[in-house]
Amino acid sequence: MGFSFEDRFYSDGGRPVTSKAQQSSVSEKNDRSDLMHGLACPDCRGPLSLTEKISCRVCNREWLVIDGIPHFVEKFPYWGEMPLQQMQEVNRLSDAGSWRAALRESPDPVVRKAAEMILNVERANWQWLLDLPPQSRVLDVGAGTGTNSHGLGMHYQEVVALEPVLERVQFMQKRFAQEKLSNVKVVRSSLWTLPFEPESFDLVAMNGVLEWVASGEIGDPRELQQKALKNMFGLLRPGGALYIGIENRICPEYFVGYADPHCGLPYVTVLPRPLAQLFATRKGQNGYRNYLYSSGGYRKLLEEVGFTDVVIYAAEASYNHPRFYVPLKNNIFSYYSRNFDPMRSSRFRGFVRTALLNLGLAKYLTDSYAIVARKREAKL
């Protein structure tokens, strides 16, 4: 509720001020406006209104708002960097003190190990591959414990951290409040329930997300990945960018029996998809759902959806622990590998690596990628 000129009273200096009640009313109105900014019904894209709940003015669906966070999903299975019980304890300690201390000073080695990734905001350094202005609006899909959102929030005007897992949402709320990152807004939802207006973001980030989109869903994994990417495409403004951090399907370790980091099975990554499905089923899983691709496969997937100007970087040492982003084009990767990434292994492996570099193939065998794709600018 607003107030009129007549509602004001004046100090001795003649400058208009407002009463505490009126200031509180204005603050509440601003908070509600910030909460609803850019949101739309995930079902019909209709406009939303906020009372005690969020409701759609068109289809009349309603969603809860808990502690200032919209909840567009009610139930979602737990997944995280640490087991559920440890995550709940970290949240409890973060409530009582510092979120950083809750991680660093935990007596549990599992929590301290997870802290390395959760605290490392340099995981968002891929943002410097883009040329986006500070006033950009960013969506971090599958934000987890908020590391990328934290890093992005220090440089962009507005960041929306989208996450369906309740305990991680609760952790992010404490993290951003304690860091005073008021420009980072947490929304509890999934990439299948996107409560946003079309073409409302300048950047969408999917860090370690695309390979998971088919988990728990019915249908062909590649088609589900295409559908998810189309949803991201629709949220981007013309000229906007999509970032993907993900593993490489033809990383050499997968050929010699290293387990897929998502489903835990060997060989499924490099096997033809039908054989991978059969193998995973025989191992008691619901088929193979975590599709990875080569650099050419990712490029094709993105271009089929409508993205243009796809640039792929080798993420060294990995996209979750980045030190270098090396473009695959031309001879840059070869130059980097020969000068900054010397092989410290057997003579045979060194010989193979040199041969692959000479043939121009080594860049296709890196562990993981950082991918940037653009939505074409609207024609005038």
Residue pairs with C-beta under 8 A, 6 or more apart in sequence:
1 25
1 29
2 25
2 26
2 29
3 18
3 22
3 25
3 26
7 18
7 22
8 16
8 17
8 18
8 22
9 16
9 17
9 19
10 16
10 17
11 17
18 26
31 68
32 50
34 185
35 50
35 65
35 68
35 70
35 185
36 48
36 50
36 54
37 158
38 137
38 160
38 196
38 197
38 200
39 48
39 54
39 70
39 187
39 195
39 196
39 197
40 46
40 47
40 48
40 195
40 196
40 197
40 198
41 47
41 48
41 56
41 58
41 59
41 61
41 195
42 72
42 189
42 193
42 194
42 195
43 56
43 59
43 61
44 56
44 58
44 59
45 197
45 198
46 56
46 57
46 58
46 59
47 56
47 57
47 58
48 54
48 55
48 56
48 57
48 195
49 55
49 57
50 65
52 65
53 62
53 63
53 64
53 65
54 62
54 63
54 64
54 65
54 70
55 61
55 62
55 63
56 62
63 70
63 71
63 72
63 195
64 70
64 71
64 74
65 71
67 173
68 173
69 169
69 173
69 186
69 187
69 188
70 187
70 188
70 189
70 195
71 188
71 189
72 187
72 188
72 189
72 193
72 195
73 164
73 188
73 189
73 190
73 193
76 164
76 165
76 166
76 190
77 165
77 216
78 84
78 87
78 165
78 166
78 167
79 165
80 87
80 144
80 145
80 165
80 167
80 168
81 114
81 117
81 118
81 144
81 145
82 90
82 108
82 110
82 111
82 114
83 110
84 167
86 106
86 108
86 110
86 111
87 167
87 168
87 171
88 167
89 106
89 108
89 111
90 99
90 102
90 103
90 106
90 111
90 171
91 102
91 167
91 170
91 171
91 174
93 101
93 102
93 106
94 102
94 171
94 174
94 175
94 178
95 174
98 178
99 171
99 174
99 175
99 178
100 119
103 111
103 112
103 114
103 115
103 118
103 119
104 112
104 115
104 119
106 112
106 115
117 123
117 147
117 320
117 321
118 145
118 147
119 147
120 147
120 321
121 147
121 150
121 151
121 154
122 151
122 322
123 147
123 148
123 151
123 207
123 320
123 321
123 322
124 147
124 148
124 150
124 151
124 152
125 151
125 322
125 325
126 243
126 245
126 313
126 315
126 319
126 322
126 325
126 370
126 372
127 151
127 152
127 155
127 203
127 243
129 243
129 311
129 313
129 325
129 370
129 372
130 203
130 241
130 243
130 372
132 156
132 202
132 203
132 241
134 155
134 156
134 157
135 156
135 157
136 156
136 157
136 158
136 202
136 203
137 156
137 157
137 158
137 159
137 160
137 200
137 201
137 202
137 203
138 152
138 156
138 158
138 159
138 160
138 201
138 202
138 203
138 204
138 205
139 159
139 160
139 162
139 196
139 201
139 203
139 204
139 205
139 235
140 148
140 149
140 152
140 159
140 160
140 161
140 162
140 205
140 207
141 162
141 191
141 204
141 205
141 206
141 209
141 232
142 162
142 163
142 191
142 206
142 207
142 208
142 209
142 212
143 149
143 161
143 162
143 163
143 168
143 172
143 186
144 163
144 165
144 168
145 168
145 171
145 172
145 175
146 161
146 168
146 171
146 172
146 175
146 176
146 184
146 186
148 205
148 207
149 159
149 161
149 172
149 176
149 184
150 175
150 176
150 179
150 181
150 184
152 159
152 184
152 205
153 159
153 176
153 181
153 183
153 184
154 181
156 183
156 203
157 183
158 183
158 185
159 183
159 184
159 185
160 184
160 185
160 186
160 187
160 196
160 201
161 172
161 176
161 184
161 185
161 186
161 187
162 187
162 189
162 190
162 191
162 194
163 169
163 172
163 186
163 187
163 188
163 189
164 188
164 189
164 190
166 188
169 186
169 188
172 184
172 186
173 186
176 182
176 184
176 186
187 195
189 195
191 209
191 213
191 228
191 231
191 232
192 217
192 228
192 231
194 231
194 235
196 235
198 234
198 235
199 234
199 235
199 236
199 237
199 238
199 240
200 235
200 237
201 235
201 236
201 237
201 240
202 236
202 237
202 239
202 240
202 241
203 236
203 240
203 241
203 242
203 243
204 232
204 235
204 236
204 240
204 241
204 242
204 243
205 242
205 243
206 232
206 242
206 243
206 244
206 245
207 243
207 244
207 245
207 319
207 320
208 245
208 246
208 319
208 320
209 244
210 225
210 228
210 229
210 244
210 246
211 246
211 247
211 262
211 290
211 291
211 292
212 262
212 290
213 221
213 224
213 225
213 228
214 220
214 221
214 224
214 225
214 289
214 290
214 291
215 289
215 290
217 224
221 288
221 289
221 290
221 291
222 291
222 301
225 291
225 301
226 301
226 304
226 305
229 242
229 301
229 302
229 305
229 307
230 305
230 306
232 242
233 242
233 305
233 306
233 307
233 375
236 242
236 375
237 375
238 375
238 376
238 377
238 378
239 374
239 375
239 376
239 377
239 378
240 374
240 375
241 372
241 373
241 374
241 375
242 302
242 307
242 371
242 372
242 373
242 374
242 375
243 370
243 371
243 372
244 298
244 369
244 370
244 371
244 373
245 315
245 319
245 320
245 368
245 369
245 370
245 371
246 292
246 298
246 319
246 368
246 369
246 371
247 261
247 292
247 319
247 367
247 368
247 369
248 292
248 294
248 295
248 364
248 365
248 366
248 367
248 368
248 369
249 269
249 270
249 292
249 293
249 294
249 297
250 270
250 294
250 364
250 365
251 258
251 269
251 365
251 366
251 367
251 368
252 365
253 367
254 260
254 266
254 267
254 269
254 270
255 270
257 266
257 267
258 266
259 265
259 266
260 266
260 268
260 269
260 290
260 292
262 290
263 280
263 285
263 288
263 289
263 290
265 279
265 280
265 283
265 285
265 288
267 276
267 279
268 276
268 279
268 280
268 288
269 276
269 292
271 279
273 288
273 291
276 288
277 287
277 288
279 288
280 286
280 287
280 288
281 287
293 300
293 301
294 364
295 312
295 328
295 363
295 364
295 369
298 310
298 312
298 369
298 371
299 310
299 312
302 310
302 371
302 373
303 310
306 375
306 376
307 373
307 374
307 375
308 373
308 374
308 375
308 376
309 373
309 374
310 371
310 372
310 373
310 374
311 327
311 329
311 371
311 372
311 373
312 327
312 328
312 369
312 370
312 371
313 325
313 326
313 327
313 328
313 369
313 370
313 371
313 372
314 324
314 325
314 326
314 327
314 328
314 333
314 363
314 366
314 368
314 369
314 370
315 322
315 324
315 325
315 366
315 367
315 368
315 369
315 370
316 322
316 323
316 324
316 325
316 326
316 336
316 341
316 366
316 367
317 323
317 367
318 367
318 368
319 368
319 369
319 370
320 368
322 370
324 336
324 340
325 370
326 332
326 333
326 336
326 363
327 333
328 363
328 364
333 362
333 363
333 366
334 357
334 360
334 362
334 363
337 353
337 357
337 362
338 357
343 349
343 350
343 353
353 362
356 362
356 365
